[in-house]
Amino acid sequence: MTASAAAVVIVVAAAAVYLGGDPAAEPDPANAANSLAYASPSTGQTNGQPGQTEALGSLPSATPAASGSAPPAGGASPSAAAGAAGPQAVTRPKNTAPGWLPVDDAAWKAQVNAYNALKIDPVPAGVGNLPEFRADCQYSHRLPDDPIVVPGLPGASHMHSFVGNKAVDAHTVAEDLTKFTATSCKPIQDHSAYWVPTLYDNGTGQPVETTGFRVYYRAQTKNPAGQLPMPNGLRMISGDAKKRTPTPRGATGQFYCAFYGPGDLDGIARSTNGNWPICGGDATLHFMMQFPGCWDGKHLDSPNHKDHVAYPSGDACPSSHPVKIPAITFDIQYGVKGTPAGYYLSSDKEGKSASSMHGDAFVMWDTTTMNKRTKNCVFQRRTCDNNGYQK
């Protein structure tokens, strides 16, 4: 990475990361970062072939097509049974494969109709042009559970650190997120659950929990045509919990150092094994991960929890995933600076690298709030915070 590129990334990280405290003291995102918000994923991340986005309000059917893109036949899985209890799910068709969770067509159509009927709110002076809204979250709880990957099996997962909905455990289904709405996020209309593998100090074996966890909902394309809101009950994963590669200075997918000011992104030094930065000045460890912004319009989940969503190709969603939804980005802060002993993730205690870092999102918002934020902020391409337009 060149010095100039590193400087730009530091500006982005510094402007984006939630550090807590008075929201009025938070710096506005730099307009210079605008182009980076649409950075295309690396080759191989996009599912399906490039295609054109559908017009606003055009809804794919939830019925699996007869083409090769349709899920293969099979019986229902525990994951399907758990998800089927949610308000956005319906009885699983007999020809749907395990893990393919169909969207409730009627509920989704009702949400889209309400979204299309919404009028854009007047924009106050001074609002920026970054197409995003967000939820600022704090650490909630820690459990060896994963209601997406191993639903209904408490203790079957590596340890996860949860933010958002405070009632989430191995048994959580979509309906629970609407029933038990206490949250560690603002706005409180975000009932979603978000989680990542727990970080541990390699020297002490003690967990290191997040001190700031900002969840952005952003546009991944420059063209707002066809933009739709996020469907409730959508579940997805970013990253690879099974990846086992070193994360030395400059590596993709490493933790980095950031603060509201200049600094060394890769740290002023590295841990003994080279996989973790040691931050200088006031900088602390951060991690950022991006989820796809295109959806197949048919399924709330898939067998690998990724195939129902995809990244844009160029400036359009692929034809296999034509529905343009807000793309989630996790911007995570840890209140530590790094040590020679380094750290390890619960998903890779032996390898002690950052390569297995991953995130899960189980989306559930107050529908009116989701629709309004998407229309005002993402579709209209205006910068919003927890409460709406960011002045």
N, C-alpha and C positions, 0 to 999 in steps of 0.2 A: 504494500500500500504506500503510495507517495505521501509526502508530508502534507501536501494540499488536500488530498483525499481524506487523510486522517483528521485534518482540521475540520473539514465539513462534517464528518461523522460525529466528531466531538460536539459540534454545534447542535446537530440533530439530537444527540443523546441528551445534551445539557438542556435543550429546550423542551424535550419531551418527557423526561423522567419525573415521576411524582415523588417529591421529597417530604410531603406532609406540611403541616403548618397552615398559615393563613393563605387561602386561595388567592387573595388579592396580591400576595407577594410573589406568585408564580410568574415567571417571565412568559411573554407571548411567544408562541412558536415562530421561529425565524422564517420569513418568506423564502429565504435562500434554500430552505429544506424542502420546498414544495416539489421540486423535481424528483427528489429522492423518495417521496411518498409513493411514486408510481414505478419504482424500480422493478423490472421484470425478474421473476425467479430464474434460477439457473436452469439450464437444460435438463430435462428429465422430471421436473416438478409438475409440469402441466399434465393433467389427465385428459385423454381424448384428443381430438384433432381440432385445429383452429376453425372457427365458424363465426357467424354473425349473431349478435345479440338479438333477442326477440323484442318486439315493441312493448312499451310500458303496459302492464296489465295482461300480457299474453301468458297464459298458464299452460304448461305441459301437463298432460294427464298423469296421474299417479299409477295408472295401470301399466305394468311392464310391457314394453314393446316386443314384437315378435322378432326384432333384429338381434344381431349378435351382442348388442349392448345390454340386453335384458338380463337380469339375474338368473343364474341357473336354477333348476328345480331342486327342491330339498325340503326338509322339515323345519319346524320352528326351533329356535335355540333359546337357552335361558335369557340371553340378551333381548331377544325379540319379545319374550313373554313379559320381561320386566318393563320394556318400553311401551308395550301395548296398553299399559294402564294409564298412560298420559292422555291429556285432553286433546292432543294433536295427532293421536294414533288411532288406527282402526284395526278391526280383526284382520290378521295376516292372511292374504290369499294363499291357497294351498300350493301354488306353483312358485312362491317366492322363497328364495334361498335363505338359510340361516343368516341373521345379521342385517338383512335388508328390511328396514322398518319404513313402511309407506306413510306418507303424509296424509292427514285428514283433508281430502280435497275440499270439502264444504267449509271447514274452518279457514283454510288457506285462501280460498276464493273470497270469503267474507273479509279477511284481513286486507287483501289486495283491493277489493272494492272500496273499503273504508280509506285506504291509503290514497287511491286515485281521487277520491272525493275531497280530500284535504286541500285547503288553500294554504299557500306559503305565508308564514307570518312576516310582517314587516321587519326589515333588517336595520338595527340601530347603526349609527355612525361608528366607524372604527373597527367593525368586525372583519377579521381576516378572511382569506380565501382558501384555506386548507379544508378540503371536504371531509370532515370528521366530527364525531362526537365521542364521548368517553364516559367511563365509570372509574372512579378512583377508589381503590379497595385496600383493605388492610388484612393481615393474617387472621384467619378464623380458627382453624383447628388442624390437627395432624392425625391421620389414620392410615393403616396399611390396607386401604380399600380403593376400589376403582369401579364406580357404578356404570361405566361405559365398557371397559374391557373385560372385567370379571364381575358382572352384576350379580347381586344376591349371595356373594361369597365373601363374608367379612374375613379380613386377614390374609386373603389370597394374593394380594398385590404387594409390591415394595411400598415403602412409606411414601405418602403424598402429603403435601402442604396445601390446604384448601383456603381459598378466599371466596367472598361472596356469600351465597346461601349458607347459613350456619347449621342447618339440619342435615347436610349431605353425609351419607355413609354408603356402604355397599348396596343397600336395598333401595336407594333413591330412584324414583321414576319421575317422569315429567309432571305428573299430577302433584307430587309432593312439593315441587318447587313453587306451585301456585297456592298450596295449602299452608306451608310453613315458609313465610316470606322474610323472617328476620335475616338481615344481611350485614356484611362488613363493608359493603360498597355504597357509594353515593353516585347517582341518585338511588333512593330506596325503591324506585320503580323497576330497577334491575334485580330480578329474583334469580338470576343465573348462578351457576356454580363454575368456578375455574380452579384448576389445580395443576401442580407441577411436582416432580420428584423432590423430596426433601434434600437439602444441602447439609452436609456434615463437615465439621472441622476435623481434618485428618489427624491433627495433633492431640485433640481431646476426645474425639468421638461424639461431641455434643452437636445437636442440630443447630443450624443457623437459619432462622426464619426471615422471611421477607419483611422489610420495613416500609416498603411502598410497592404497590402493584397496580399500575394503570392499565386499563383495558380500552384500547382505541377501537372504534368502529369506523372504517375509512373506505374511501373509494380506491379501487386498484386500477381503474381506467380513467382516462382524461375525458372521455365522452360520457355524459350523464344519462344519455338516452337508454331507456329500459331499466333504470335503477328501481329496485324493489326493496322492501324491508326484509329483515331477518325473520324466518318462520319460527314460531315458538316450538320448543322441543328438539331443535336441531342439535346434533351431537357430533363432535369431530375432534381430531387429534392432529397436532403439528409436531414434527420431529420424529425421532426413532429411538425408543427406549433400549433397543438391542444393539445400537451402534457402538463399536469399540475401537476408536482410533484416537491417537494423541491429539491434543489441542495446544500446540506450541504458539509462541508469539506470531501473530499474523494469521493464524488459522481461521477458517470459516467455522462458525458455530462455537466460538469460545466465549467465556465471560470477559467483560471489558471494564475499564475504569472510566467513570464519568462524574462530573459535577457541573455546576453552573459556571463554567469558565474553561480556560485552556488547560490542557493536561495531556499526559501520554495515554492513549487509548489502550495500549498493550501493557501498561504498567511500567514503573521505573525499574522493576526487577521481576523475576518469575520465581515460582515455587521450585523446590529442588528437582522435581520431576518435569518441570517446564510447562505443565498443563494449566497453571493458574497464574493470573497477574498479581503483582503486589503494587498497590496504588500509592501514588504520592500525593502530597498536599491534602486537600479535603475530599478527594475523590474516593468513591467506594465501588464495590463490585456491582455490576449490572448485567442483565441479560435481556435480549429482545428477540421475540419470535413472531412470525407472521403466519396467519392462517389463510386459506384460499378465499376468494371473493366471488366465485361462480358456483352455482348449485344446479343439480339435475332437475329440480322442481318436482321430484317424485318421492324421494326418500329422505327421512330424517336421520338415517344411519345406514352404514354398509358394513360388510363383514370385517374389513380392516379399518373401519371408521374414517376412511379417507376417500374411497372411490365415489361417493355421492357428491363430492365437492371437487373443485379444480381451480387452478390459477389461470388468469387470463393469458391468452396468446396474443402478443402484440397489444393492441388496445381494445380487444374484444374477448368475450367469453367463448369458449369452444362450443360447437354445436351440440356436443354430448352433455354440456352443462350450461344451458343458455340463460339461466336466471341470474341476473347480476344482483348480488346482495352485499351489504356492508362487510368488509373484510376485517376480521379481528386481528389486532396486534397486542401481544403481551409486552409491556415495558416494566421490567422487574428490578427493584433495588434491594440490595442486601446491605445491612449496616456494618459491614466489615471491610477491611482494607487489603486483606491477603496476608499470608504468612509463608515462610519457607516450607513448612509442612504441607501446605496446600489444603485441598478439600476433596470430598468425593460426593457423588450423588447416590441416593438410595438405589437407583437403577443400575449402578456400576461401582460397587464398593471396591472390587478388586482392581479394576483398571485405573481408577482415580483420575479420569479425564472428564471433560465437559461434553464429550460427543453424544452421550445418551440423554442429554437434556431434551425434554419434550413437554408439551402442554395439552391439557384436555379442556374443552369448553362444552358445557351443557346449557344451552341458551333458553332463557325464559324471562321475558320482559312484560310489563304492562303493555298491552298491544297498542293502545293509543299513544303512549310515550314513544315506543319504538317507531311507529309510523311517523309521528311528528318530527322526531330527531332525524329520521332518514330523509324525509321530504325537505325540511328546512336546511339541514347541514350537509348531507352527502349529495343528494340530488341537486340542490341549489349551489353546492360547492362553497359553503361557508364554514368558518371555524366555530365549533361549539365546545363547551365544557360540560360539566355534570348537569348544569341547569338549563342549557340551551345556548343561545348565541354568546360567544365569549367576547366581551368588550375590551 
